[in-house]
Amino acid sequence: MIPPIARRFVAGESVPEVLDHVYECNADGVAVIVNLLGEHYDTPAAARDDVDTYLSLLDDIADSDLDASVSVKPSQIGLDVSADLFEDNYREIVARAHERDAFVWCDMEGADTTDATLDAFESIAEAYPWSVGQCVQSNLKRTRDDLERLVDVPGEIRLVKGAYDEPSSIAYANKSRVDEAYRDDLRFLFEHRDRGVAVGSHDPAMISLADRLAQEYGTDYEVQMLMGVREDAQRDLAAQGVDVAQYAPFGDKWLSYFYRRVRERKENLTFALRAVAGR
């Protein structure tokens, strides 16, 4: 059973529980991005189990007419086994979403997975346009080049600051430098796209910047935030007419999920504690 402190951040252990959570969020005008907890599988069978869950979940979402999508992790659907297995599984999930008029996001993991993840996204988006979206991380020094490559790909792009503690040779370590990169990357996306921009941030300054850029360039965008973090702001933005989606993980692997988040960065523990305190 998920304890109360974790239950704020995890939408249950089962599919019915997460669908109930989606229903509640939708009542407040907030869409939901559903992620089945699981990552770093080293066997095809383990990846297959989660692929099957995502396929069934997409059917459930389509049949219930809920405002929801799914988000997968590369290492969850086969990347730690092989790039080919990952892309095959990723393509199968997006093909089902395309068939059911649904949507699939792909999270970004460590920097060593970036090339394989973007290669798969580019190929799959061309085959199933606007049925898939990809996360990119502004703390990586390579990200501007990646955005220039992806700007015309028919898929959505979620811009986040980045949660992985990468070496300084490939990533910005200073918070102010990451913020600067995020602002620059956000401006680039709004300037060069008329749709498909997702602002993955809880930072009020970045959300305000996105609103100004949308007015300047006429770009359609969405704000994405985590379950359990600034939920009042999520509802307020939705009430103002902003498209808002909440990233809601679920599943029985919630304990390892929290452990890894804290292990990746000490700041993640402080962030979670502040969220629980409502700050």
SERO-4910 file (N, C-alpha, C, O; in steps of 0.05 Angstrom, whole numbers):
BEGIN
 pado doro    nc1    nc2    nc3   cac1   cac2   cac3    cc1    cc2    cc3    oc1    oc2    oc3
  Met    A     17    -24      0      0      0      0     18     25      0     37     26     15
  Ile    A     11     45    -16     26     69    -18     21     87      6     -3     93     11
  Pro    A     41     95     21     36    113     45     27    140     36     32    148     13
  Pro    A     15    155     54      3    182     47     24    201     34     17    215     15
  Ile    A     49    202     45     68    221     34     75    215      5     79    233    -11
  Ala    A     75    189     -2     81    181    -30     56    184    -47     57    189    -71
  Arg    A     32    179    -34      7    180    -49      2    207    -61    -13    210    -81
  Arg    A     14    228    -50     11    255    -61     24    256    -89     15    272   -106
  Phe    A     44    240    -93     59    241   -118     55    218   -137     64    218   -160
  Val    A     41    197   -128     36    173   -144      6    168   -145     -7    167   -124
  Ala    A     -4    164   -169    -34    161   -173    -43    132   -170    -59    122   -186
  Gly    A    -33    119   -149    -42     92   -144    -24     71   -156     -4     77   -169
  Glu    A    -31     46   -151    -15     23   -161    -28     10   -185    -14     -5   -200
  Ser    A    -53     14   -190    -68      0   -211    -78     19   -233    -80     43   -229
  Val    A    -85      7   -255    -97     23   -277   -123     36   -269   -127     59   -274
  Pro    A   -142     21   -256   -167     35   -247   -162     59   -229   -176     79   -231
  Glu    A   -141     57   -212   -135     80   -194   -125    104   -210   -134    126   -205
  Val    A   -108     99   -229    -97    122   -244   -119    134   -262   -119    158   -266
  Leu    A   -137    118   -273   -159    128   -289   -178    145   -272   -189    165   -281
  Asp    A   -182    137   -247   -198    153   -228   -185    180   -224   -198    201   -222
  His    A   -158    180   -221   -143    204   -218   -146    222   -242   -149    247   -239
  Val    A   -145    211   -266   -148    226   -290   -175    240   -290   -178    263   -297
  Tyr    A   -196    224   -283   -223    235   -282   -225    260   -264   -237    280   -271
  Glu    A   -213    258   -240   -213    280   -221   -199    304   -232   -208    327   -230
  Cys    A   -176    300   -245   -161    322   -257   -176    335   -279   -177    360   -282
  Asn    A   -188    319   -296   -203    329   -319   -227    347   -309   -234    366   -323
  Ala    A   -238    340   -286   -260    356   -275   -251    384   -269   -267    403   -268
  Asp    A   -225    387   -264   -213    414   -258   -201    426   -283   -188    447   -281
  Gly    A   -205    414   -306   -195    425   -331   -166    418   -337   -154    430   -354
  Val    A   -155    399   -322   -127    391   -325   -125    364   -338   -137    344   -329
  Ala    A   -110    363   -360   -104    337   -373    -83    322   -357    -71    333   -339
  Val    A    -79    296   -363    -60    280   -348    -42    264   -367    -52    253   -387
  Ile    A    -17    264   -361      3    247   -375      9    224   -356     21    228   -335
  Val    A      1    200   -364      3    177   -346     29    162   -352     34    154   -375
  Asn    A     45    157   -331     69    142   -333     69    118   -315     66    120   -291
  Leu    A     72     94   -327     75     70   -311    103     68   -300    122     68   -316
  Leu    A    106     67   -274    133     67   -262    148     42   -270    137     20   -269
  Gly    A    173     46   -278    190     24   -286    212     34   -305    206     51   -323
  Glu    A    236     25   -302    258     34   -318    282     15   -315    283     -1   -296
  His    A    300     17   -333    325      1   -333    320    -29   -332    332    -43   -316
  Tyr    A    302    -38   -349    298    -67   -352    320    -78   -370    327    -66   -390
  Asp    A    330   -101   -363    352   -113   -378    344   -139   -393    361   -154   -402
  Thr    A    317   -144   -394    308   -167   -409    285   -159   -427    269   -141   -420
  Pro    A    282   -171   -451    260   -165   -468    233   -170   -455    214   -156   -460
  Ala    A    231   -191   -439    206   -199   -426    196   -177   -407    172   -171   -407
  Ala    A    214   -165   -392    205   -144   -373    195   -120   -389    175   -108   -382
  Ala    A    210   -113   -410    201    -91   -427    174    -97   -440    156    -79   -442
  Arg    A    170   -122   -448    145   -130   -461    121   -127   -443    100   -118   -451
  Asp    A    125   -133   -418    103   -131   -398     93   -102   -397     69    -97   -397
  Asp    A    111    -83   -396    103    -55   -394     92    -45   -421     74    -28   -421
  Val    A    103    -54   -443     91    -47   -469     62    -56   -470     45    -40   -479
  Asp    A     57    -80   -462     29    -90   -462     11    -73   -444    -12    -68   -451
  Thr    A     21    -65   -421      5    -48   -404     -1    -21   -417    -24    -11   -415
  Tyr    A     19    -10   -431     14     16   -444     -6     13   -467    -23     30   -471
  Leu    A     -5     -9   -482    -24    -14   -503    -52    -15   -492    -71     -4   -503
  Ser    A    -56    -30   -470    -82    -33   -458    -91     -6   -446   -115      1   -448
  Leu    A    -72      9   -435    -79     35   -423    -88     54   -444   -107     70   -440
  Leu    A    -76     54   -468    -84     72   -489   -113     65   -498   -129     83   -504
  Asp    A   -119     39   -499   -147     31   -505   -166     40   -484   -188     50   -490
  Asp    A   -158     38   -459   -176     47   -437   -181     77   -439   -204     86   -435
  Ile    A   -160     92   -444   -163    121   -446   -182    128   -470   -199    145   -467
  Ala    A   -177    115   -492   -194    121   -516   -223    113   -511   -241    128   -519
  Asp    A   -227     91   -498   -255     81   -494   -270     98   -473   -294     99   -474
  Ser    A   -255    110   -455   -268    126   -434   -270    155   -441   -282    171   -427
  Asp    A   -258    163   -463   -258    191   -473   -247    210   -452   -256    233   -449
  Leu    A   -226    201   -437   -212    218   -418   -192    235   -432   -182    228   -454
  Asp    A   -185    258   -421   -165    276   -432   -138    268   -419   -129    279   -399
  Ala    A   -125    248   -432   -101    237   -421    -83    226   -443    -93    219   -465
  Ser    A    -58    224   -438    -38    212   -456    -21    194   -438    -25    192   -414
  Val    A     -1    180   -451     17    164   -435     46    174   -440     51    187   -461
  Ser    A     64    168   -422     92    175   -425    109    151   -418    106    139   -397
  Val    A    127    143   -436    144    120   -432    172    129   -428    180    151   -435
  Lys    A    188    111   -415    217    116   -412    232     97   -430    225     73   -432
  Pro    A    252    106   -444    267     89   -462    277     63   -449    275     41   -461
  Ser    A    289     65   -425    300     41   -412    278     23   -402    283      0   -396
  Gln    A    254     33   -401    231     17   -393    221     -1   -415    211    -23   -410
  Ile    A    224      8   -440    213     -8   -462    235    -19   -480    231    -23   -504
  Gly    A    259    -23   -468    279    -39   -483    306    -27   -489    323    -41   -499
  Leu    A    311     -1   -483    336     11   -492    360     -1   -478    382     -2   -490
  Asp    A    357    -11   -453    380    -24   -440    385    -51   -451    406    -63   -445
  Val    A    367    -62   -467    372    -87   -481    385    -81   -508    406    -92   -514
  Ser    A    372    -65   -524    383    -56   -550    367    -33   -561    343    -29   -555
  Ala    A    380    -17   -577    366      6   -590    344     -4   -608    323      9   -611
  Asp    A    349    -26   -621    328    -37   -640    303    -45   -625    281    -40   -634
  Leu    A    307    -59   -602    283    -67   -586    268    -43   -576    243    -42   -578
  Phe    A    283    -23   -567    270      1   -558    253     14   -580    230     20   -575
  Glu    A    265     17   -603    250     31   -625    226     14   -634    205     25   -640
  Asp    A    230    -12   -635    207    -29   -643    184    -26   -624    161    -24   -632
  Asn    A    190    -27   -598    169    -25   -578    156      3   -577    132      6   -576
  Tyr    A    173     23   -579    164     51   -581    145     55   -604    124     67   -602
  Arg    A    153     44   -627    137     47   -652    110     32   -648     89     43   -657
  Glu    A    110      9   -636     85     -6   -632     66     10   -614     42     11   -619
  Ile    A     76     22   -593     59     38   -575     47     62   -590     24     68   -587
  Val    A     64     76   -605     54    100   -619     35     92   -641     16    107   -646
  Ala    A     39     70   -654     21     60   -675     -7     56   -663    -27     63   -675
  Arg    A     -8     44   -639    -34     40   -625    -47     67   -618    -71     71   -622
  Ala    A    -30     85   -609    -41    112   -602    -52    126   -627    -73    138   -626
  His    A    -38    124   -649    -46    136   -674    -73    124   -683    -91    138   -692
  Glu    A    -75     98   -680   -100     84   -688   -123     93   -670   -146     95   -680
  Arg    A   -118     98   -645   -140    104   -626   -142    134   -621   -156    143   -602
  Asp    A   -129    151   -637   -131    180   -634   -121    188   -606   -133    205   -593
  Ala    A    -99    175   -597    -88    181   -571    -59    192   -575    -52    199   -598
  Phe    A    -44    194   -553    -18    208   -555      2    195   -536     -5    186   -515
  Val    A     27    194   -545     49    183   -530     72    203   -527     81    214   -546
  Trp    A     80    207   -502    104    222   -496    127    202   -491    122    180   -481
  Cys    A    151    211   -497    175    195   -490    192    212   -472    201    234   -480
  Asp    A    198    203   -447    215    217   -429    244    216   -439    251    199   -456
  Met    A    261    234   -429    289    233   -434    303    224   -409    298    234   -387
  Glu    A    321    205   -412    337    195   -389    365    206   -390    369    229   -399
  Gly    A    385    191   -382    412    201   -380    423    209   -408    413    200   -428
  Ala    A    444    225   -407    455    236   -432    465    215   -451    466    219   -476
  Asp    A    472    191   -441    482    170   -458    459    157   -474    465    141   -492
  Thr    A    435    164   -468    412    153   -484    401    173   -504    382    167   -519
  Thr    A    411    198   -504    399    219   -520    398    212   -550    377    216   -563
  Asp    A    420    203   -561    421    199   -590    401    177   -598    386    181   -617
  Ala    A    401    155   -584    382    134   -592    353    143   -588    336    135   -604
  Thr    A    348    158   -567    320    167   -562    311    187   -584    289    184   -594
  Leu    A    328    206   -591    320    225   -612    318    212   -640    301    219   -655
  Asp    A    336    193   -645    335    179   -671    308    165   -674    295    167   -695
  Ala    A    299    152   -652    274    137   -653    250    157   -656    232    152   -672
  Phe    A    251    178   -640    230    198   -642    227    209   -670    204    211   -680
  Glu    A    248    217   -682    247    229   -708    235    210   -728    218    218   -745
  Ser    A    243    185   -728    233    165   -746    204    159   -742    188    158   -761
  Ile    A    196    156   -717    168    149   -710    149    172   -715    126    168   -724
  Ala    A    158    196   -710    141    220   -715    135    223   -744    113    231   -752
  Glu    A    155    217   -761    150    219   -790    129    198   -799    114    203   -817
  Ala    A    129    175   -786    110    154   -793     82    159   -781     62    152   -794
  Tyr    A     81    171   -757     56    176   -743     56    205   -734     58    210   -710
  Pro    A     52    223   -753     55    252   -746     35    261   -724     11    255   -725
  Trp    A     46    276   -705     30    289   -684     16    269   -665     -3    276   -652
  Ser    A     26    244   -665     17    225   -645     38    220   -624     33    203   -606
  Val    A     60    234   -625     82    229   -607     96    255   -599     97    274   -615
  Gly    A    107    255   -575    122    278   -566    147    269   -552    149    247   -541
  Gln    A    168    287   -551    193    280   -540    203    301   -520    200    325   -525
  Cys    A    213    292   -498    225    309   -478    254    315   -485    269    297   -493
  Val    A    262    340   -482    290    348   -484    298    365   -460    281    378   -447
  Gln    A    324    365   -453    334    376   -428    353    400   -433    373    396   -446
  Ser    A    345    423   -423    361    447   -428    388    448   -414    405    463   -421
  Asn    A    391    431   -394    417    432   -380    440    419   -397    463    423   -391
  Leu    A    433    404   -418    453    392   -435    463    413   -455    446    427   -467
  Lys    A    489    415   -459    500    435   -477    493    430   -506    495    448   -523
  Arg    A    486    405   -512    479    398   -540    451    405   -548    444    403   -571
  Thr    A    434    414   -529    405    415   -534    398    434   -556    379    429   -572
  Arg    A    411    458   -558    404    476   -580    407    462   -607    390    466   -625
  Asp    A    429    447   -611    432    433   -636    410    413   -640    400    409   -663
  Asp    A    402    399   -619    381    380   -621    354    393   -628    339    382   -645
  Leu    A    349    416   -617    324    431   -624    324    440   -653    303    439   -666
  Glu    A    347    448   -663    348    456   -691    343    432   -709    331    435   -730
  Arg    A    352    409   -700    347    385   -716    317    377   -715    306    367   -735
  Leu    A    304    381   -692    277    371   -688    255    391   -694    232    383   -694
  Val    A    262    416   -699    242    437   -700    220    432   -721    198    440   -717
  Asp    A    227    418   -743    207    413   -764    196    385   -763    180    377   -780
  Val    A    204    369   -743    193    342   -740    164    344   -731    158    360   -713
  Pro    A    145    329   -743    117    330   -736    110    316   -710     94    297   -710
  Gly    A    122    325   -689    117    314   -662    120    337   -642    134    357   -647
  Glu    A    109    334   -619    111    354   -598    137    352   -583    150    331   -583
  Ile    A    146    375   -572    171    376   -557    165    387   -529    154    409   -526
  Arg    A    173    371   -509    171    380   -481    198    390   -472    218    374   -472
  Leu    A    200    415   -464    225    426   -455    226    426   -425    208    437   -412
  Val    A    246    413   -413    250    413   -384    279    422   -379    295    424   -396
  Lys    A    283    429   -354    310    438   -347    330    415   -345    353    418   -351
  Gly    A    320    392   -336    337    368   -333    342    360   -304    349    377   -288
  Ala    A    338    334   -298    340    325   -271    364    307   -266    369    300   -243
  Tyr    A    379    301   -287    402    283   -283    428    298   -278    432    319   -289
  Asp    A    444    287   -260    469    300   -252    491    291   -271    505    272   -267
  Glu    A    493    306   -293    512    300   -315    539    314   -310    540    334   -297
  Pro    A    560    303   -322    587    316   -319    587    344   -332    573    349   -351
  Ser    A    603    362   -321    604    390   -330    615    392   -359    611    413   -372
  Ser    A    627    371   -369    637    372   -397    614    372   -417    617    381   -439
  Ile    A    590    362   -409    568    360   -427    543    375   -417    524    377   -432
  Ala    A    543    384   -393    519    397   -381    527    421   -365    548    423   -354
  Tyr    A    507    440   -364    510    463   -346    504    454   -318    483    441   -313
  Ala    A    521    462   -299    517    455   -271    504    477   -255    489    472   -236
  Asn    A    510    502   -262    501    525   -247    471    530   -253    463    531   -277
  Lys    A    455    534   -232    426    537   -236    420    561   -254    402    559   -271
  Ser    A    434    583   -250    428    607   -266    435    602   -295    421    612   -313
  Arg    A    455    586   -300    463    580   -328    442    561   -341    435    564   -364
  Val    A    432    542   -325    410    525   -335    385    541   -342    372    537   -362
  Asp    A    378    560   -324    355    577   -328    359    594   -354    340    597   -369
  Glu    A    383    604   -358    388    619   -382    385    602   -407    373    611   -427
  Ala    A    395    578   -406    392    560   -429    363    553   -434    354    552   -456
  Tyr    A    348    549   -412    319    542   -415    304    566   -428    288    561   -446
  Arg    A    310    590   -419    297    613   -432    303    615   -461    286    620   -478
  Asp    A    329    611   -468    337    613   -496    324    591   -513    315    596   -535
  Asp    A    323    567   -502    311    544   -516    281    548   -519    269    542   -540
  Leu    A    268    559   -499    240    564   -500    234    585   -522    215    582   -538
  Arg    A    249    606   -522    245    626   -543    250    615   -571    234    621   -589
  Phe    A    269    598   -574    275    585   -600    250    569   -609    242    571   -632
  Leu    A    239    553   -591    216    537   -598    192    554   -606    179    548   -626
  Phe    A    186    574   -590    163    591   -597    167    606   -622    148    611   -637
  Glu    A    191    614   -628    197    629   -652    195    612   -677    187    622   -698
  His    A    202    587   -675    204    570   -699    182    549   -702    181    534   -721
  Arg    A    163    548   -682    141    529   -685    114    543   -680    113    563   -665
  Asp    A     93    533   -693     67    545   -688     50    527   -671     27    534   -665
  Arg    A     60    503   -664     46    484   -647     66    465   -635     89    465   -642
  Gly    A     56    449   -616     72    427   -606     94    435   -587    114    421   -586
  Val    A     90    457   -571    110    464   -551     98    459   -523     76    468   -517
  Ala    A    113    443   -507    104    437   -480    125    449   -461    149    443   -463
  Val    A    115    465   -442    133    478   -423    133    461   -397    114    463   -381
  Gly    A    153    444   -394    155    427   -371    169    441   -349    194    437   -345
  Ser    A    155    456   -333    167    472   -312    147    479   -291    123    484   -296
  His    A    157    481   -265    140    492   -244    148    521   -237    136    533   -220
  Asp    A    167    531   -252    179    557   -247    159    579   -257    155    581   -281
  Pro    A    148    595   -239    129    616   -248    141    635   -269    127    644   -287
  Ala    A    167    641   -266    180    659   -285    180    647   -313    176    661   -333
  Met    A    185    621   -315    186    608   -342    158    605   -353    154    608   -378
  Ile    A    138    601   -336    111    599   -346    101    626   -356     87    628   -376
  Ser    A    108    647   -342    102    674   -351    116    681   -377    104    693   -395
  Leu    A    141    673   -379    155    677   -404    141    663   -427    138    674   -449
  Ala    A    132    638   -423    118    623   -444     93    638   -453     87    639   -476
  Asp    A     78    650   -434     54    665   -441     61    689   -458     47    694   -478
  Arg    A     82    703   -451     90    726   -467     99    717   -495     93    730   -515
  Leu    A    114    696   -497    124    686   -522    100    676   -540    100    680   -564
  Ala    A     81    664   -527     57    655   -542     42    678   -555     33    677   -577
  Gln    A     40    699   -539     27    723   -550     44    736   -572     33    747   -591
  Glu    A     70    735   -569     88    747   -589     88    732   -615     87    744   -637
  Tyr    A     88    705   -613     92    689   -638     67    674   -646     66    662   -668
  Gly    A     46    673   -629     22    659   -637     24    629   -635      9    615   -649
  Thr    A     42    619   -619     47    590   -618     29    577   -597     26    587   -575
  Asp    A     16    555   -605      1    539   -586     20    524   -567     39    512   -576
  Tyr    A     14    524   -541     32    511   -522     16    499   -499     -8    504   -496
  Glu    A     30    483   -483     18    470   -460     38    472   -437     62    470   -441
  Val    A     28    476   -413     45    475   -389     42    447   -376     19    437   -373
  Gln    A     64    435   -370     64    409   -357     78    410   -330    100    420   -328
  Met    A     65    399   -310     75    398   -283     71    370   -271     55    355   -280
  Leu    A     86    364   -250     84    339   -236     60    337   -218     52    357   -206
  Met    A     49    314   -215     29    309   -195     41    315   -168     64    307   -162
  Gly    A     26    329   -151     35    335   -124     51    360   -121     58    368    -99
  Val    A     56    374   -143     73    398   -142     57    422   -154     49    421   -177
  Arg    A     52    442   -138     38    466   -146     11    459   -160      5    470   -181
  Glu    A     -4    442   -148    -29    434   -161    -49    457   -161    -66    458   -179
  Asp    A    -48    474   -141    -66    498   -142    -60    515   -167    -78    525   -180
  Ala    A    -34    518   -173    -26    533   -196    -35    519   -222    -43    532   -241
  Gln    A    -35    493   -222    -45    478   -245    -74    484   -250    -82    490   -273
  Arg    A    -90    483   -229   -118    489   -232   -123    518   -240   -141    524   -256
  Asp    A   -108    536   -228   -111    565   -234   -105    571   -263   -119    585   -276
  Leu    A    -83    559   -273    -76    564   -301    -97    552   -319   -105    565   -339
  Ala    A   -107    529   -313   -128    517   -329   -153    535   -330   -166    538   -350
  Ala    A   -160    546   -306   -183    564   -305   -179    589   -321   -199    601   -330
  Gln    A   -154    597   -325   -148    620   -342   -148    614   -372   -144    632   -388
  Gly    A   -152    589   -379   -152    581   -407   -127    570   -417   -124    565   -441
  Val    A   -107    566   -400    -81    555   -408    -84    524   -410    -96    512   -392
  Asp    A    -74    512   -430    -73    483   -432    -53    472   -411    -30    479   -412
  Val    A    -62    456   -393    -46    445   -371    -48    415   -370    -70    404   -373
  Ala    A    -25    402   -367    -25    373   -364     -8    365   -340     14    376   -336
  Gln    A    -18    347   -324     -4    338   -301      9    311   -307     -4    293   -317
  Tyr    A     35    308   -300     49    283   -303     44    266   -279     53    273   -257
  Ala    A     30    244   -282     22    227   -259     32    199   -262     22    183   -279
  Pro    A     52    191   -246     62    163   -247     44    145   -230     30    154   -212
  Phe    A     44    120   -237     30    100   -222     44     73   -224     61     70   -241
  Gly    A     36     55   -206     48     28   -207     59     19   -181     61     35   -162
  Asp    A     67     -6   -180     77    -18   -155    107    -13   -151    118    -21   -130
  Lys    A    120      1   -169    149      7   -166    153     35   -154    174     48   -159
  Trp    A    135     45   -139    136     72   -129    160     76   -109    171     98   -109
  Leu    A    167     56    -94    189     60    -74    215     64    -88    230     83    -81
  Ser    A    222     48   -108    247     52   -122    247     78   -138    268     90   -142
  Tyr    A    223     86   -147    221    112   -161    230    135   -144    246    151   -152
  Phe    A    220    136   -119    229    157   -101    258    155    -93    272    175    -92
  Tyr    A    267    131    -89    295    127    -82    314    137   -104    333    151    -98
  Arg    A    307    131   -128    325    139   -150    324    169   -154    344    182   -160
  Arg    A    300    181   -151    299    210   -154    317    224   -134    330    244   -140
  Val    A    317    215   -109    333    227    -88    363    221    -93    380    238    -89
  Arg    A    369    197   -102    397    190   -108    409    206   -130    433    213   -130
  Glu    A    393    212   -151    403    227   -174    412    254   -166    433    264   -176
  Arg    A    398    267   -148    405    294   -140    394    300   -112    371    295   -107
  Lys    A    412    311    -95    403    317    -68    380    338    -69    363    338    -52
  Glu    A    381    355    -89    361    376    -91    333    365    -95    313    377    -87
  Asn    A    331    340   -105    305    328   -109    291    323    -82    266    325    -81
  Leu    A    306    316    -62    294    312    -35    283    338    -25    261    339    -15
  Thr    A    299    359    -27    290    385    -17    265    394    -33    246    405    -21
  Phe    A    265    389    -59    242    396    -76    217    382    -67    196    394    -65
  Ala    A    220    356    -61    196    340    -53    186    350    -26    162    352    -22
  Leu    A    204    355     -8    196    364     19    182    391     17    162    396     31
  Arg    A    192    409      1    179    435     -3    151    432    -15    133    446     -8
  Ala    A    149    413    -34    123    408    -46    103    398    -25     79    407    -25
  Val    A    112    380     -8     94    370     13     85    392     31     62    392     41
  Ala    A    103    411     36     97    434     54     79    454     40     70    473     53
  Gly    A     75    451     14     57    469     -1     71    494     -9     57    514    -15
  Arg    A     98    494    -11    112    519    -19    119    518    -48    131    537    -58
***
